[in-house]
Amino acid sequence: MTRLNISILPPHPPSAGYDRNHARGSIADDFQRRLEPANFNPLFFTALTGRIEQALAAAPQDPELRYQLAFLLLQNNTTPALVDRAAELLAGTPYPGGERLLTLIDGIRQRAAAVAGPGQVRRVNWSINNRCPMACRGCYNAFVDGQITYRQATTIVDKLADHGVTDVVLAGGDPLLWKHIFDVVAYAVDAGLKVALDTTGYTLTADRLARLSQLASLRLPLDGTTPAIQRAFRRSKDPNLTRALNESLDLCDRTGFHKVRVHTVASKANLHDLASIADNVLPRPSVRQWVIFQWWDRRATDALREELHIDAEPIRAEIAKIKEKYPDADVILADTAIREFLNWMVLSNGQVVTFGTGPEEEFIIGDLLLDDVETIASHPILDHQAMDRGVPVTPRR
């Protein structure tokens, strides 16, 4: 198999969604750029918070400044006291988005009242590499500039194992583009963790697959049966992307690697193709599970949302038809309604984040190079019940 040499830090968030009227470097511009890889860190957030505090001192009733400050207080390693201050800033706010933040705050307070002490973290997603051969439209991964070393990765594995984490999903970007990935997989398995690897499959070979034999599952994407349908969501400079993805599945079939979980992102562009995708993947001996994700619009422009967004019900209807044809298949729908605060996501620099379902709702909750898991697990924004709903690393069948 010949593959183009593609390894990029995907654009994040889409610059097309920016308000170009803001002066570069202004508070409003830095606020809208705070999720870019170079900016998504406590240092940038803290500096921006200080600038907004100064501006708010001169204009204490400015609704935009109050909204911006409240958002940053929630996003940057928040505490119960900062949650309370965010609520005060947003009280009676007419600013668009303020009501959504107040809803989040209400949920945080309810969870805090119901749960005493830090929760147990069992399942962790780890975006271990920040490079990818693709640029998915509406990608919601919180990419950052930093990349840990192998030694730092083993330190994180030790912390996870010592806490009692059982399931770890290594993702990206694409972890197979990181030179240390096979050593980290072996180290994590030796530490007693069940490890899954979420890859584009773009650089998968027989030798690489053999080195991943200890995995609990391997996740491979397929979003369409034709290049045009595939490209509607998952884009690459390679015009033969669909063939490449199918070749990875063929390789798993041929080599007897029967621990594959196929990921499909369902949108307006491929709803009509789900039945054909099912006919491709479900009869394969290597495929043990098929997870269909409702396309998540939390990082999309209005135009992209109009093009791709689809409600969960039509997807459920298609899945019901597929299950009639394949009654023994393990097919799961991951709709956006159940994904709020489900992720405990370790980034490629060791930072830990969780996601809300709304736009720009990435919340920094700690750093595994600096903090222990117990400290991060006590973060007020976390929803441990949601985290427990995550699909297990090991497929049922």
C-alpha positions as CSV (number, residue, x, y, z in Angstrom):
1,M,0.0,0.0,0.0
2,T,1.3,3.4,-1.0
3,R,0.4,6.3,1.3
4,L,1.1,10.0,0.9
5,N,3.2,11.5,3.6
6,I,0.5,13.4,5.5
7,S,1.0,14.6,9.1
8,I,-0.7,17.8,10.1
9,L,-1.9,19.6,13.1
10,P,-5.5,20.0,12.1
11,P,-6.9,23.6,12.0
12,H,-8.8,24.2,15.2
13,P,-11.3,25.8,15.5
14,P,-12.4,26.6,11.9
15,S,-11.2,30.1,11.1
16,A,-14.3,30.6,8.9
17,G,-16.3,31.0,12.0
18,Y,-14.4,33.9,13.3
19,D,-15.7,37.5,13.4
20,R,-13.2,39.3,11.1
21,N,-14.3,42.7,12.4
22,H,-12.4,42.2,15.7
23,A,-8.9,43.8,15.8
24,R,-6.2,41.2,16.0
25,G,-5.0,40.9,19.6
26,S,-8.1,42.6,21.1
27,I,-10.0,40.9,23.9
28,A,-12.8,39.9,21.6
29,D,-10.4,38.4,19.1
30,D,-8.3,36.6,21.7
31,F,-11.5,35.2,23.2
32,Q,-12.6,33.7,19.9
33,R,-9.1,32.4,19.3
34,R,-8.6,30.9,22.7
35,L,-9.2,27.3,21.5
36,E,-6.4,27.4,18.9
37,P,-3.6,24.9,19.7
38,A,-1.2,27.6,20.7
39,N,-3.7,29.3,23.0
40,F,-5.6,26.4,24.7
41,N,-3.7,26.3,27.9
42,P,-4.0,27.8,31.5
43,L,-1.3,30.4,30.8
44,F,-3.2,32.0,27.9
45,F,-6.5,31.7,29.7
46,T,-5.1,33.3,32.9
47,A,-3.6,36.2,31.0
48,L,-6.8,36.8,29.1
49,T,-8.8,36.6,32.3
50,G,-6.7,39.4,33.8
51,R,-7.3,41.6,30.8
52,I,-11.0,41.1,31.0
53,E,-11.0,41.8,34.7
54,Q,-9.3,45.2,34.0
55,A,-11.7,46.0,31.3
56,L,-14.7,45.0,33.5
57,A,-13.5,47.2,36.3
58,A,-14.0,50.2,33.9
59,A,-17.3,48.9,32.6
60,P,-18.8,46.6,35.3
61,Q,-22.1,46.1,33.5
62,D,-20.8,45.3,30.1
63,P,-22.7,42.1,29.2
64,E,-20.1,40.8,26.7
65,L,-17.2,41.2,29.2
66,R,-19.3,39.5,31.9
67,Y,-20.1,36.6,29.6
68,Q,-16.4,36.3,28.5
69,L,-15.1,36.3,32.0
70,A,-17.7,33.8,33.2
71,F,-16.8,31.4,30.4
72,L,-13.1,31.6,31.2
73,L,-13.7,31.1,34.9
74,L,-15.5,27.8,34.0
75,Q,-12.9,26.7,31.4
76,N,-9.7,27.3,33.3
77,N,-9.4,24.8,36.2
78,T,-12.5,26.1,37.9
79,T,-13.3,25.7,41.5
80,P,-16.6,25.9,43.4
81,A,-15.9,29.5,44.3
82,L,-15.2,30.4,40.6
83,V,-18.4,28.6,39.6
84,D,-20.3,30.8,42.0
85,R,-18.6,33.9,40.6
86,A,-19.5,32.9,37.1
87,A,-23.1,32.5,38.1
88,E,-23.1,36.0,39.6
89,L,-21.6,37.5,36.5
90,L,-24.3,35.9,34.4
91,A,-27.3,36.6,36.6
92,G,-30.0,38.3,34.5
93,T,-27.7,38.4,31.5
94,P,-29.3,39.3,28.1
95,Y,-26.1,38.1,26.4
96,P,-26.5,35.3,23.8
97,G,-25.1,32.1,25.3
98,G,-25.4,33.3,28.9
99,E,-28.4,31.2,29.6
100,R,-26.6,28.1,28.3
101,L,-23.7,28.7,30.7
102,L,-26.2,29.2,33.6
103,T,-27.7,25.8,32.7
104,L,-24.2,24.2,32.9
105,I,-23.6,25.9,36.2
106,D,-26.9,24.5,37.5
107,G,-25.8,21.0,36.5
108,I,-22.4,21.5,38.2
109,R,-24.1,22.5,41.5
110,Q,-26.6,19.6,41.4
111,R,-23.8,17.1,40.9
112,A,-21.8,18.6,43.7
113,A,-24.7,18.4,46.1
114,A,-25.3,14.8,45.1
115,V,-21.8,13.4,45.3
116,A,-19.4,13.6,48.2
117,G,-15.7,13.4,47.5
118,P,-13.8,12.6,44.3
119,G,-15.2,10.0,42.0
120,Q,-13.4,6.9,40.6
121,V,-12.2,7.3,37.0
122,R,-12.4,4.0,35.1
123,R,-12.2,5.0,31.5
124,V,-9.8,7.5,30.0
125,N,-9.5,8.8,26.4
126,W,-6.0,10.0,25.6
127,S,-5.3,12.1,22.5
128,I,-1.7,11.0,22.7
129,N,-0.5,12.5,19.4
130,N,-1.5,15.8,17.9
131,R,-0.8,15.0,14.3
132,C,-3.3,13.5,11.8
133,P,-3.4,12.6,8.1
134,M,-7.0,14.0,7.9
135,A,-8.9,17.2,8.6
136,C,-12.4,16.1,9.6
137,R,-15.1,18.8,9.1
138,G,-16.3,19.8,12.5
139,C,-13.6,17.9,14.3
140,Y,-14.1,18.5,18.1
141,N,-10.8,17.2,19.4
142,A,-9.0,19.8,21.5
143,F,-5.7,19.9,19.7
144,V,-2.7,21.6,21.5
145,D,0.8,22.4,20.4
146,G,2.7,20.4,23.0
147,Q,3.7,16.7,22.6
148,I,4.9,14.6,25.5
149,T,7.9,12.4,25.5
150,Y,7.9,8.6,26.0
151,R,9.1,9.0,29.6
152,Q,6.3,11.4,30.3
153,A,3.8,9.0,28.8
154,T,4.9,6.2,31.1
155,T,4.5,8.6,34.1
156,I,0.9,9.2,33.0
157,V,0.3,5.5,32.6
158,D,1.6,4.8,36.1
159,K,-0.7,7.5,37.5
160,L,-3.7,6.0,35.7
161,A,-3.0,2.5,36.8
162,D,-2.3,3.5,40.4
163,H,-5.7,5.3,40.6
164,G,-7.5,2.2,39.3
165,V,-8.2,3.2,35.7
166,T,-9.1,0.0,33.8
167,D,-9.8,1.2,30.2
168,V,-7.6,3.6,28.1
169,V,-8.3,4.6,24.6
170,L,-5.3,6.0,22.8
171,A,-6.3,8.4,20.1
172,G,-5.2,11.6,18.4
173,G,-4.9,12.9,15.8
174,D,-3.6,9.6,14.8
175,P,-1.4,7.7,17.4
176,L,0.2,5.6,14.7
177,L,2.0,8.7,13.5
178,W,3.8,8.9,16.8
179,K,7.1,7.0,17.0
180,H,6.6,5.8,20.6
181,I,3.1,4.5,20.3
182,F,4.0,0.8,20.2
183,D,6.2,1.1,23.3
184,V,3.4,3.0,25.1
185,V,0.8,0.3,24.2
186,A,3.1,-2.4,25.6
187,Y,3.9,-0.4,28.7
188,A,0.2,0.2,29.4
189,V,-0.8,-3.4,28.9
190,D,2.0,-4.5,31.2
191,A,0.6,-2.1,33.8
192,G,-2.7,-4.0,33.7
193,L,-4.8,-1.6,31.5
194,K,-7.1,-2.6,28.8
195,V,-6.0,-0.6,25.8
196,A,-7.9,0.4,22.7
197,L,-6.3,2.4,19.8
198,D,-8.3,4.8,17.7
199,T,-6.5,5.4,14.4
200,T,-7.4,6.5,10.9
201,G,-5.8,3.3,9.7
202,Y,-4.1,5.3,7.1
203,T,-0.6,4.0,7.9
204,L,-1.6,0.5,9.1
205,T,0.5,-2.4,7.8
206,A,0.8,-6.1,8.6
207,D,3.9,-5.5,10.7
208,R,2.3,-2.6,12.6
209,L,-0.8,-4.7,13.2
210,A,1.3,-7.5,14.6
211,R,2.8,-5.1,17.1
212,L,-0.7,-4.2,18.3
213,S,-1.8,-7.7,19.1
214,Q,-2.1,-6.9,22.8
215,L,-4.9,-4.3,22.1
216,A,-8.3,-4.9,23.5
217,S,-9.7,-3.3,20.4
218,L,-8.6,-1.4,17.3
219,R,-10.9,1.4,16.1
220,L,-11.0,2.2,12.3
221,P,-13.2,4.8,10.5
222,L,-15.5,4.4,7.6
223,D,-18.1,7.0,6.7
224,G,-19.1,6.1,3.2
225,T,-18.9,3.6,0.4
226,T,-17.8,6.1,-2.2
227,P,-15.1,8.8,-2.1
228,A,-17.6,11.6,-2.4
229,I,-19.6,10.4,0.6
230,Q,-16.5,9.8,2.6
231,R,-15.1,13.2,1.8
232,A,-18.2,15.0,3.0
233,F,-16.9,14.6,6.5
234,R,-13.5,13.0,6.6
235,R,-11.1,14.8,4.3
236,S,-7.5,14.1,3.2
237,K,-5.1,15.1,0.5
238,D,-5.2,11.5,-0.7
239,P,-7.9,11.1,-3.4
240,N,-7.9,7.3,-2.6
241,L,-8.9,7.8,1.0
242,T,-11.9,5.4,0.9
243,R,-9.8,2.7,-0.7
244,A,-7.2,3.2,2.0
245,L,-9.7,2.8,4.8
246,N,-11.1,-0.3,3.2
247,E,-7.6,-1.7,2.8
248,S,-7.1,-1.4,6.5
249,L,-10.2,-3.4,7.2
250,D,-9.2,-6.0,4.6
251,L,-5.8,-6.3,6.3
252,C,-7.5,-7.1,9.6
253,D,-9.6,-9.7,7.9
254,R,-6.7,-11.4,6.3
255,T,-4.4,-11.5,9.3
256,G,-7.1,-12.7,11.7
257,F,-7.1,-9.5,13.8
258,H,-10.7,-9.9,15.0
259,K,-10.9,-7.0,17.5
260,V,-12.0,-4.2,15.3
261,R,-14.5,-1.5,16.1
262,V,-15.6,0.5,13.2
263,H,-16.5,4.2,13.7
264,T,-18.9,6.0,11.4
265,V,-20.0,9.6,11.8
266,A,-23.6,9.9,10.6
267,S,-24.7,13.2,9.0
268,K,-26.9,14.4,6.2
269,A,-24.2,13.4,3.8
270,N,-24.2,9.7,4.5
271,L,-27.6,8.8,6.2
272,H,-28.7,7.2,2.9
273,D,-25.4,5.2,2.8
274,L,-25.6,3.6,6.3
275,A,-27.2,0.4,5.0
276,S,-24.4,0.0,2.4
277,I,-21.7,0.7,5.0
278,A,-23.4,-2.0,7.1
279,D,-23.2,-4.5,4.2
280,N,-19.5,-3.7,4.0
281,V,-18.4,-3.9,7.6
282,L,-20.8,-6.2,9.5
283,P,-20.1,-9.4,7.6
284,R,-16.3,-8.9,8.1
285,P,-14.8,-11.5,10.5
286,S,-12.5,-8.8,12.0
287,V,-15.4,-6.4,13.0
288,R,-16.8,-7.0,16.5
289,Q,-18.6,-3.8,16.9
290,W,-19.9,-0.8,14.9
291,V,-20.4,2.5,16.6
292,I,-22.3,5.2,14.7
293,F,-21.7,8.7,16.1
294,Q,-24.2,11.5,15.4
295,W,-22.2,14.3,13.8
296,W,-21.4,16.7,16.6
297,D,-21.9,20.4,15.6
298,R,-20.2,21.9,18.6
299,R,-17.3,23.2,16.6
300,A,-19.0,24.0,13.3
301,T,-19.8,27.1,11.4
302,D,-23.5,27.9,10.7
303,A,-23.0,26.9,7.1
304,L,-21.4,23.6,7.9
305,R,-24.1,22.9,10.5
306,E,-26.7,23.4,7.8
307,E,-24.9,21.1,5.5
308,L,-24.2,18.1,7.8
309,H,-26.3,18.3,11.0
310,I,-29.0,15.6,11.4
311,D,-31.1,14.7,14.4
312,A,-30.7,11.4,16.1
313,E,-34.1,9.9,15.3
314,P,-33.5,9.3,11.6
315,I,-30.2,7.6,12.5
316,R,-32.0,5.4,15.0
317,A,-34.5,4.5,12.3
318,E,-31.7,3.4,9.9
319,I,-30.0,1.4,12.6
320,A,-33.3,-0.4,13.4
321,K,-33.5,-1.5,9.8
322,I,-29.9,-2.6,9.8
323,K,-30.4,-4.7,13.0
324,E,-33.3,-6.5,11.3
325,K,-30.9,-7.6,8.6
326,Y,-28.0,-8.3,11.1
327,P,-29.7,-9.2,14.4
328,D,-26.5,-10.5,16.0
329,A,-24.4,-7.5,15.2
330,D,-23.3,-5.2,18.0
331,V,-24.4,-1.8,16.6
332,I,-24.4,1.3,18.9
333,L,-25.5,4.8,18.4
334,A,-23.6,7.5,20.2
335,D,-25.9,10.5,19.9
336,T,-24.8,14.0,21.1
337,A,-27.4,14.1,23.9
338,I,-25.5,11.5,25.9
339,R,-22.0,12.8,25.3
340,E,-22.0,15.9,27.5
341,F,-19.1,15.6,30.0
342,L,-18.7,11.9,29.1
343,N,-15.1,12.3,28.1
344,W,-12.1,12.5,30.4
345,M,-9.7,13.5,27.7
346,V,-5.9,13.6,28.2
347,L,-4.3,15.8,25.5
348,S,-1.0,15.3,23.8
349,N,0.7,17.7,26.3
350,G,-0.7,16.0,29.4
351,Q,-3.5,18.5,29.9
352,V,-6.9,17.0,30.9
353,V,-10.1,18.3,29.5
354,T,-13.8,17.5,29.3
355,F,-16.4,18.6,26.8
356,G,-19.8,20.1,26.9
357,T,-22.1,19.8,23.9
358,G,-22.3,23.5,23.1
359,P,-19.9,25.5,21.0
360,E,-16.4,26.3,22.5
361,E,-17.2,24.2,25.6
362,E,-13.8,22.7,26.3
363,F,-13.0,22.8,30.0
364,I,-9.4,22.4,31.3
365,I,-9.6,20.3,34.4
366,G,-6.0,19.5,35.2
367,D,-2.6,18.3,34.0
368,L,-1.4,14.7,34.5
369,L,2.3,15.9,34.4
370,L,1.6,18.0,37.4
371,D,-1.5,16.6,39.2
372,D,-2.5,13.2,40.5
373,V,-5.7,11.6,39.1
374,E,-7.5,12.0,42.4
375,T,-7.1,15.8,42.3
376,I,-8.4,16.0,38.8
377,A,-11.3,13.6,39.6
378,S,-12.5,16.0,42.2
379,H,-13.0,18.8,39.6
380,P,-16.5,20.2,40.1
381,I,-17.4,20.2,36.4
382,L,-17.0,16.5,36.0
383,D,-20.0,14.2,35.6
384,H,-19.0,10.8,36.7
385,Q,-22.3,9.2,35.8
386,A,-21.9,10.4,32.3
387,M,-18.3,9.0,32.2
388,D,-19.6,5.6,33.3
389,R,-21.9,5.6,30.2
390,G,-18.9,5.4,27.9
391,V,-18.8,2.4,25.5
392,P,-16.4,-0.2,27.0
393,V,-13.0,-0.6,25.4
394,T,-13.6,-4.3,24.9
395,P,-16.5,-5.0,22.5
396,R,-19.2,-7.3,23.9
397,R,-19.2,-9.8,21.0
